[in-house]
Amino acid sequence: MTKDSNYGRLVVQRYQLMEIAGKGSMGQVYLAKDMLLGGVKVAVKFLSKASITQRIRDRFMQEATISALLGENSIHIVKVRDYGLDDLEVPFYVMEFLQGDSLKDVIHKKPMPLPRFFNILRQICLGLDCAHDGIEIDGNLCQVIHRDIKPSNIIVTHNPTLGDFVKVLDFGIALLRSDDSPTGFMGTPAYCSPEQMEGKTLDNRSDIYSLGIMMFQMLSGELPIRPTSSSFEGWFNAHHKTPPKTFKEVGPNLAIPQELQDLVMACMAKDVRNRPPNVEDILQSIERIEQNYLSASSTANSHKAAKSNDVKSLDDLCLQSTWPMDKPRAEIVFPRLMEYEGEVSATLWIMLSREEIEYYKKHPPHCQFLFIANPHPMLLWIAALFHNDQQHRLLPSYLDLKKQTSDNTLRVLAETQSYRLLFFGLEGENRCVSVIKGKIPQTKVQKLQEWLQESRVTPGSNQQKLSRAYLREEFESVKVKLLASLSRKQRKTTGTPS
């Protein structure tokens, strides 16, 4: 970032410009402080003075409107908070400030590990799917075609709980598809679909072509299509006539599942009819491919660890486990199935400080389960760790029961009537430091069996977030009761009077 003459300027008596953060074809973006809200950092995008015509002004306002509406519908699209004119009548809009790296910087000509690829791609697709679903303007539902999907328009921030957190940026040339009129060419040639290069009428599959090129680049570090010259004509011919390179051509040693390779190549099909019909289909394919990959990796790691002289049981295997590379080193919890010589256990992987682990590993764990069938079948598995009234933890983990791995986890919980907690220290190495086995009371086992059957006959929906929200509310309402129950059990176990 570099300073310029606007540094320190107060815009509309509210936004104090600090540093220039970037420039685009239509203007520049500044890091600023929102003085009305205590100096919170925001990003302010100004329309370039040299570009101010009524047509460009209208497009700039459309960009702000589209981003504002989409940002309310998806956490994976940058949020717009304000729009206006400065004292020189220059249009601007205000966005949330995102501190992170563009996907272009993340890739930097090197292949992305598959676990990270799945995580980042899923979030890009969720944002893009939201845009393609459309926004309501003047009572009409308008599909939004981004038209400029590329690595520099994807920002990757770090969330202490979720790890990589992704947002789609820059709807500056987005198309509101409310009619079938040709649009003319706009976009970045390296990522444009053949029909976009021709200026034809576009639909969501044009963005899918751009996504396919970006997926190839994420997995290999290379562009799949190169022109004979960098001119518009060179790129036009490349997208129309040059077959994309295969993964084997650019990286013979890349270990990419064949099904994933096929999906990427399908997204880059030159005939729009041969591409996936929508981003939702891509999300479903990615979910299936990722689960197959994780299952194969887990089996391979289990076999590798089982060959060690130190592994003679499932508990030994758990203790040999290491914290996954795609998970942040933070106080989080997630479920995973573990298997050794036919014995299978549902486990929760938990990262806490070593001091807390020492407290909790001395006491038997407890569990609680909450279930909701509608609008989408989902289970909340709560691990309850208790040392005393002041030292306790309730660790929630959500299982989408329309996913095969979650269905399997619920089935194993009901069949084995037990579970294991794997503890990993925030400090030090990545290896598991303690394993505790917990028992599930028979009354809860019966409930788990009932919920398993109900979830299998209940149709899924796209309302997973709503089901999570309902379970979260119920979790908040039972916290006090659950902790009181744990306190009574602890007193009874230790003989401490009430």
FENDA-V438610 format. One record per backbone hydrogen bond with DSSP energy under -0.5 kcal/mol. CO is the residue of the C=O (numbers start at 0). NH is the residue of the N-H. If there is no record, write none. Layout:
CO:NH
CO:NH
//
This chain:
1:19
3:6
5:8
8:10
8:16
10:13
10:14
13:15
13:34
14:10
14:16
15:32
16:7
18:30
19:1
21:28
25:47
26:23
27:45
28:20
28:21
29:43
30:17
30:18
31:41
32:15
32:34
33:36
33:38
33:39
34:37
36:39
39:33
40:96
41:31
42:44
42:94
43:29
43:45
44:92
45:27
47:50
48:51
50:52
52:56
53:57
54:58
55:59
56:60
57:61
58:62
59:63
60:64
61:65
62:66
63:67
64:68
65:69
66:70
67:71
68:72
69:72
69:73
73:76
75:167
78:95
81:93
83:91
85:88
88:90
89:85
90:46
91:83
92:44
93:80
93:81
94:42
95:97
96:98
97:99
98:157
100:155
101:104
101:105
102:106
103:107
106:109
112:116
113:117
114:118
115:119
116:120
117:121
118:122
119:123
120:124
121:125
122:126
123:127
124:128
125:129
126:130
127:131
128:132
129:133
130:133
130:143
134:136
134:141
136:139
139:136
139:141
140:142
141:134
142:144
142:176
143:145
144:174
147:149
149:152
150:102
150:103
150:153
152:168
153:102
154:156
154:166
155:100
156:158
156:164
158:162
162:158
164:156
166:154
167:77
170:173
173:175
174:144
174:176
175:177
176:142
186:188
187:190
187:191
188:191
192:196
193:197
194:199
195:198
198:182
198:183
202:205
202:206
203:207
204:208
205:209
206:210
207:211
208:212
209:213
210:214
211:215
212:216
213:217
214:218
215:219
216:220
217:111
223:244
230:234
231:235
232:236
233:237
234:238
235:239
236:240
236:241
237:241
240:242
245:249
246:250
250:253
253:255
256:259
256:260
257:261
258:262
259:263
260:264
261:265
262:266
263:267
265:268
269:271
270:273
271:274
277:281
278:282
279:283
280:284
281:285
282:286
283:287
284:288
285:289
286:290
287:291
288:292
289:293
290:294
291:295
292:296
293:297
294:298
295:299
296:300
297:301
298:302
299:303
300:304
301:305
302:306
304:307
307:310
309:311
312:316
313:317
314:318
315:319
317:320
320:431
323:326
327:329
329:331
331:350
333:348
335:346
337:344
339:342
341:343
342:339
344:337
345:419
346:335
347:349
347:421
348:333
349:351
349:423
351:425
352:356
353:357
354:358
355:359
356:360
358:361
359:362
365:383
367:381
369:379
371:377
376:400
377:371
378:380
378:398
379:369
379:381
380:382
380:396
381:367
381:383
382:384
382:394
383:365
384:392
387:386
389:391
390:386
390:387
392:384
392:394
393:395
394:382
396:380
397:399
398:378
398:400
399:402
402:406
403:407
404:408
405:409
406:410
407:411
408:412
409:413
410:414
411:415
412:416
416:439
418:437
419:347
419:421
420:422
420:435
421:349
422:432
422:433
423:351
429:322
433:422
435:420
437:418
438:440
440:443
440:444
441:445
442:446
443:447
444:448
445:449
446:450
447:451
448:452
449:453
450:454
451:455
452:456
453:457
456:458
462:466
463:467
464:468
465:469
466:470
467:471
468:472
469:473
470:474
471:475
472:476
473:477
474:478
477:481
478:482
479:483
480:484
481:485
482:486
483:487
484:488
485:489
486:490
487:491
488:492
489:493
490:494
490:495
//
